[in-house]
Amino acid sequence: MRTPRTLSEFKTEIQKNFRANSDEDGFGKADYLKAYLIESNSFDVPIMDKFNPWKKLENSINWYVSDSQRGYFVLNKTSDRIWTLYTTMSVSAADAFVAKWMKSNINLDNCWISKTQLQNFGKKQKWTERGIGVRYNDLFAESDKAGRFSMKVWYGNSNSVVIKKELDRIKKEYSITSIRWNEMNNGSTSMTSEWYTNGKITIKNSENPNDAFQKINEMSGRYLDSITEATKMRDKNNNSFEFEFKQKINLEKYTEATLKAKKNLKLWLMEINSDSDFKRYSGIDTHTWDGIYLDLASNYAYMNIPKGCVNAAPRFATIQGSEIAGDMKIYYDGVEIFV
């Protein structure tokens, strides 16, 4: 694939792919548009491993491109805090490059979109839900007794009452990892997309690239507003972020499991107090190397982030939700946030 020199050239390639994909089933083709929402605490954009340095797209402001023999990424850096990374490379290659890029730069993190925020976004757009991804992994169970599962359900136009009842139960109990939506216009599908709680977005087709970019920008803005508001709340009275979850946690095994999961959680925690129904941890968020405190009970938790980035709150809810805790909600002073 030829690296675009201008934003217009990039949009032309995207439009060509959208037209080719309009009648295809599934989400497996390499040339679907993939976007990654990146939370940044740095103005500078680090170079990706095995990719050329970033250079500005001609006739554009805050749009950059970086390429290699494998393909290219286009970066929208209009917002200093929330960047959007685009590519049409295969999902396996793109995911691997992005994960390694963020892992090697502590100032970068995923935009961890809560299940509530993801569901509300689709409702606001008046999109039609066509499928969900769900994951639950009981890290505390013995290997032969582990209650874990991962599934993607594509239910198209089904109106089955039985299916709807079962899906509603699953949504209430477990963590959703992605939602597929169709945008309808005059009875026909004008956009097909899948949105993930780790900030990744796949656009299979759209009537116009600008429509796809607009929706992605809306989610970026929504997430920025959530981070900004959560930071203001924290700075005002320095209370804790509150979490409620459906699946009860085995506290006796949490310390060991937390250490195993720390690379994903980016939380380096040490147990400092323990009771039969309560544990207290102190440590750092390795995304920013700021201090953090976590009080954990079997079905709720409190996280205090004295200063710095509050992205640890939605990260904790999203990752722990899918790993051990099922459906999780985030509150501050009793009011649900990241919605």
C-alpha positions as CSV (number, residue, x, y, z in Angstrom):
1,M,0.0,0.0,0.0
2,R,1.3,3.4,-0.9
3,T,1.9,5.9,1.9
4,P,-0.4,8.9,1.6
5,R,1.3,12.3,1.3
6,T,-1.9,14.3,2.1
7,L,-5.0,13.9,4.2
8,S,-7.0,13.9,1.0
9,E,-5.0,11.0,-0.3
10,F,-5.7,9.0,2.9
11,K,-9.4,9.7,2.7
12,T,-9.5,8.6,-0.9
13,E,-7.9,5.3,0.0
14,I,-10.4,4.8,2.9
15,Q,-13.3,5.6,0.6
16,K,-12.1,3.1,-1.9
17,N,-11.9,0.4,0.8
18,F,-15.4,1.3,2.1
19,R,-16.9,0.8,-1.3
20,A,-15.2,-2.6,-1.7
21,N,-16.3,-3.8,1.7
22,S,-19.9,-2.6,1.5
23,D,-21.2,-6.1,0.6
24,E,-18.8,-8.2,2.6
25,D,-19.6,-10.2,5.7
26,G,-17.6,-10.2,8.9
27,F,-14.8,-8.0,10.1
28,G,-11.7,-10.0,9.1
29,K,-10.4,-8.1,6.1
30,A,-7.1,-6.3,6.4
31,D,-8.2,-3.1,4.7
32,Y,-10.9,-2.1,7.2
33,L,-10.2,1.2,8.8
34,K,-8.9,0.8,12.3
35,A,-8.6,3.6,14.9
36,Y,-6.9,3.5,18.3
37,L,-7.8,6.2,20.9
38,I,-4.6,6.9,22.8
39,E,-4.4,8.8,26.1
40,S,-1.2,10.8,26.3
41,N,0.6,12.8,29.0
42,S,3.3,14.0,26.6
43,F,3.3,16.6,23.8
44,D,6.0,14.7,21.8
45,V,5.0,11.7,19.6
46,P,7.5,8.8,20.1
47,I,8.7,6.9,17.1
48,M,7.3,3.4,16.5
49,D,9.7,0.5,16.5
50,K,10.6,-0.4,12.8
51,F,8.7,2.7,11.5
52,N,10.1,5.9,10.0
53,P,9.9,9.1,12.0
54,W,6.5,10.9,12.0
55,K,6.1,13.6,9.4
56,K,3.3,16.0,8.9
57,L,0.8,15.3,6.1
58,E,0.9,18.0,3.5
59,N,-1.7,20.8,3.6
60,S,-3.0,19.6,7.0
61,I,-2.7,20.7,10.7
62,N,-1.9,18.2,13.4
63,W,-2.1,15.2,11.1
64,Y,1.0,13.0,10.7
65,V,2.1,9.8,9.0
66,S,4.7,7.1,9.8
67,D,5.4,4.2,7.5
68,S,7.5,1.0,7.1
69,Q,7.6,-2.0,4.8
70,R,4.5,-3.4,6.7
71,G,2.3,-0.4,6.1
72,Y,1.7,3.0,7.7
73,F,-0.1,4.8,10.5
74,V,-1.8,8.2,10.3
75,L,-2.0,10.2,13.5
76,N,-4.6,12.9,14.4
77,K,-3.0,15.0,17.1
78,T,-5.6,17.8,17.1
79,S,-6.1,17.1,20.8
80,D,-2.9,17.1,22.9
81,R,-4.5,14.7,25.4
82,I,-6.4,12.2,23.3
83,W,-4.7,11.1,20.0
84,T,-6.3,9.0,17.3
85,L,-4.1,6.5,15.4
86,Y,-5.5,5.2,12.0
87,T,-4.3,2.3,9.8
88,T,-5.6,-0.2,7.3
89,M,-3.0,-2.8,8.1
90,S,-4.2,-6.3,9.2
91,V,-5.6,-6.2,12.7
92,S,-3.0,-8.6,14.1
93,A,-0.1,-6.5,12.8
94,A,-1.6,-3.2,13.8
95,D,-2.6,-4.4,17.3
96,A,1.0,-5.7,17.9
97,F,2.7,-2.5,16.8
98,V,0.4,-0.3,18.8
99,A,0.7,-2.5,22.0
100,K,4.5,-2.5,21.8
101,W,4.6,1.3,21.1
102,M,2.5,2.1,24.2
103,K,4.3,-0.4,26.4
104,S,7.6,1.2,25.6
105,N,6.4,4.7,26.4
106,I,5.0,5.3,29.9
107,N,3.3,8.5,28.9
108,L,0.9,6.6,26.6
109,D,-2.2,4.6,27.6
110,N,-5.3,3.2,26.0
111,C,-8.5,5.2,26.3
112,W,-10.4,2.7,28.6
113,I,-14.1,3.2,27.6
114,S,-16.5,1.9,30.2
115,K,-19.3,-0.4,29.2
116,T,-21.8,2.3,30.3
117,Q,-20.0,4.9,28.2
118,L,-19.9,2.6,25.2
119,Q,-23.5,1.7,25.4
120,N,-24.6,5.3,25.8
121,F,-22.6,6.4,22.9
122,G,-24.4,4.0,20.5
123,K,-27.8,5.1,22.0
124,K,-27.0,8.7,21.4
125,Q,-26.2,8.0,17.8
126,K,-29.4,6.0,17.5
127,W,-27.4,3.1,16.1
128,T,-28.8,-0.5,15.8
129,E,-26.8,-3.0,17.9
130,R,-25.8,-6.0,15.9
131,G,-23.5,-7.9,18.2
132,I,-21.4,-7.9,21.3
133,G,-18.1,-9.3,22.6
134,V,-18.0,-10.6,26.2
135,R,-15.1,-12.0,28.3
136,Y,-14.8,-13.3,31.8
137,N,-11.7,-15.0,33.2
138,D,-11.8,-16.2,36.8
139,L,-8.1,-15.9,37.7
140,F,-8.6,-17.2,41.2
141,A,-10.0,-20.6,40.3
142,E,-8.0,-23.8,40.0
143,S,-7.1,-24.5,36.3
144,D,-9.6,-27.4,36.1
145,K,-12.4,-25.4,37.8
146,A,-11.9,-22.0,36.2
147,G,-15.2,-20.3,35.2
148,R,-13.9,-18.5,32.2
149,F,-15.3,-17.8,28.8
150,S,-14.9,-15.5,25.8
151,M,-17.4,-15.1,23.0
152,K,-18.6,-12.8,20.3
153,V,-22.3,-12.9,19.5
154,W,-23.5,-11.7,16.1
155,Y,-27.3,-11.6,16.1
156,G,-28.0,-9.5,13.0
157,N,-31.7,-8.8,12.6
158,S,-32.9,-11.4,15.0
159,N,-36.0,-10.4,17.1
160,S,-36.0,-13.6,19.2
161,V,-37.4,-12.9,22.7
162,V,-35.4,-15.9,24.0
163,I,-32.1,-14.5,22.6
164,K,-32.8,-11.0,23.8
165,K,-33.6,-12.2,27.3
166,E,-30.4,-14.2,27.5
167,L,-28.3,-11.4,26.1
168,D,-29.8,-8.9,28.6
169,R,-28.8,-11.3,31.4
170,I,-25.2,-11.6,30.1
171,K,-24.9,-7.8,29.7
172,K,-25.9,-7.3,33.3
173,E,-23.5,-9.9,34.7
174,Y,-20.4,-9.6,32.7
175,S,-18.0,-7.2,31.1
176,I,-18.6,-6.2,27.4
177,T,-15.4,-6.0,25.4
178,S,-16.9,-4.7,22.2
179,I,-20.2,-3.7,20.5
180,R,-21.1,-3.9,16.8
181,W,-23.4,-1.3,15.4
182,N,-25.1,-0.4,12.2
183,E,-26.1,3.1,11.3
184,M,-29.3,3.2,9.3
185,N,-30.2,5.9,6.8
186,N,-33.5,5.7,4.9
187,G,-33.8,1.9,5.5
188,S,-30.3,1.1,4.3
189,T,-27.0,0.7,6.3
190,S,-24.8,3.8,6.0
191,M,-22.1,2.6,8.5
192,T,-21.0,-0.7,10.0
193,S,-18.5,-0.6,12.9
194,E,-17.2,-2.3,16.0
195,W,-16.2,-0.3,19.1
196,Y,-14.0,-1.8,21.9
197,T,-13.7,-0.9,25.5
198,N,-9.9,-0.6,25.1
199,G,-10.4,2.3,22.7
200,K,-10.0,0.5,19.4
201,I,-12.5,1.1,16.7
202,T,-13.0,-0.8,13.4
203,I,-15.0,0.8,10.6
204,K,-16.0,-1.8,8.0
205,N,-17.8,0.7,5.7
206,S,-19.2,4.1,5.6
207,E,-20.9,6.3,3.0
208,N,-18.2,8.9,3.5
209,P,-14.8,8.8,5.3
210,N,-15.7,12.1,7.0
211,D,-18.7,10.5,8.7
212,A,-16.4,7.8,10.1
213,F,-13.9,10.4,11.3
214,Q,-16.6,12.5,12.8
215,K,-18.0,9.6,14.9
216,I,-14.5,8.7,16.1
217,N,-13.8,12.4,17.0
218,E,-17.1,12.4,19.0
219,M,-16.0,9.5,21.1
220,S,-12.5,11.0,21.5
221,G,-14.2,14.2,22.8
222,R,-16.5,12.3,25.0
223,Y,-13.6,10.5,26.6
224,L,-11.6,13.7,27.0
225,D,-14.6,15.3,28.8
226,S,-14.8,12.3,31.1
227,I,-11.1,12.4,32.0
228,T,-11.2,16.2,32.5
229,E,-14.3,16.1,34.7
230,A,-13.0,13.2,36.8
231,T,-9.7,15.2,37.3
232,K,-11.7,18.3,38.5
233,M,-13.7,16.2,40.9
234,R,-10.5,14.6,42.3
235,D,-8.7,18.0,42.6
236,K,-11.7,19.6,44.4
237,N,-11.9,17.2,47.4
238,N,-9.5,14.3,46.8
239,N,-12.1,11.7,47.5
240,S,-11.7,8.1,46.1
241,F,-13.1,6.7,42.9
242,E,-15.7,4.0,43.8
243,F,-16.3,0.7,41.9
244,E,-19.1,-1.8,42.2
245,F,-18.9,-5.2,40.4
246,K,-21.2,-8.2,39.9
247,Q,-18.8,-11.1,40.4
248,K,-17.4,-11.5,43.9
249,I,-13.6,-11.5,44.3
250,N,-11.7,-14.0,46.3
251,L,-9.6,-11.6,48.4
252,E,-7.2,-14.3,49.6
253,K,-5.9,-14.8,46.1
254,Y,-6.1,-11.2,44.8
255,T,-2.6,-10.2,45.7
256,E,-1.1,-13.0,43.6
257,A,-3.4,-12.4,40.7
258,T,-2.8,-8.6,40.8
259,L,0.9,-9.2,40.5
260,K,0.3,-11.5,37.5
261,A,-1.9,-8.9,35.8
262,K,0.3,-5.8,36.6
263,K,1.6,-5.5,33.1
264,N,-1.9,-4.9,31.8
265,L,-3.1,-3.0,34.8
266,K,0.0,-0.8,35.0
267,L,-0.5,-0.9,38.7
268,W,2.5,-1.9,40.9
269,L,0.7,-2.7,44.2
270,M,1.8,-3.9,47.7
271,E,-0.6,-5.2,50.2
272,I,-0.3,-3.1,53.4
273,N,-3.4,-4.1,55.4
274,S,-5.6,-7.2,55.4
275,D,-8.8,-8.4,57.1
276,S,-11.2,-11.3,56.3
277,D,-13.4,-9.1,54.1
278,F,-11.0,-6.3,53.2
279,K,-7.5,-5.6,51.7
280,R,-5.6,-2.3,51.3
281,Y,-2.9,-1.8,48.8
282,S,-0.4,1.0,48.2
283,G,1.7,1.5,45.1
284,I,2.2,3.4,41.8
285,D,0.6,3.7,38.5
286,T,3.4,2.8,36.0
287,H,1.7,4.9,33.4
288,T,2.7,8.1,35.2
289,W,4.7,6.8,38.2
290,D,2.4,8.6,40.6
291,G,1.2,7.1,43.8
292,I,-2.1,5.2,44.1
293,Y,-4.1,3.5,46.9
294,L,-6.6,0.8,46.5
295,D,-9.1,-0.5,49.1
296,L,-10.7,-3.8,48.0
297,A,-13.7,-5.8,49.3
298,S,-15.4,-8.8,47.7
299,N,-17.8,-6.7,45.5
300,Y,-16.6,-3.1,45.7
301,A,-13.4,-1.1,45.7
302,Y,-12.1,2.4,46.4
303,M,-9.2,3.9,44.5
304,N,-7.5,7.1,45.6
305,I,-5.2,8.9,43.1
306,P,-3.7,11.9,45.0
307,K,-2.3,13.6,41.9
308,G,-1.5,13.1,38.2
309,C,-3.5,11.2,35.6
310,V,-6.9,9.6,36.6
311,N,-6.8,7.2,33.6
312,A,-6.1,4.4,36.2
313,A,-9.8,4.4,37.2
314,P,-11.4,3.4,33.9
315,R,-8.4,1.1,33.2
316,F,-9.0,-0.7,36.5
317,A,-12.7,-1.0,35.8
318,T,-12.2,-2.3,32.2
319,I,-9.4,-4.8,32.7
320,Q,-10.6,-6.1,36.1
321,G,-14.1,-6.3,34.8
322,S,-13.2,-8.7,32.0
323,E,-10.7,-10.6,34.1
324,I,-12.4,-11.3,37.4
325,A,-15.2,-8.9,38.4
326,G,-17.8,-9.0,35.7
327,D,-19.9,-5.9,35.1
328,M,-18.2,-2.9,36.8
329,K,-19.4,0.7,37.3
330,I,-17.3,3.8,38.4
331,Y,-18.7,6.3,40.8
332,Y,-17.4,9.5,42.5
333,D,-19.3,10.8,45.5
334,G,-22.1,8.3,44.7
335,V,-22.6,9.6,41.1
336,E,-21.7,7.3,38.2
337,I,-19.0,8.8,36.0
338,F,-17.4,7.8,32.7
339,V,-20.8,7.5,31.2
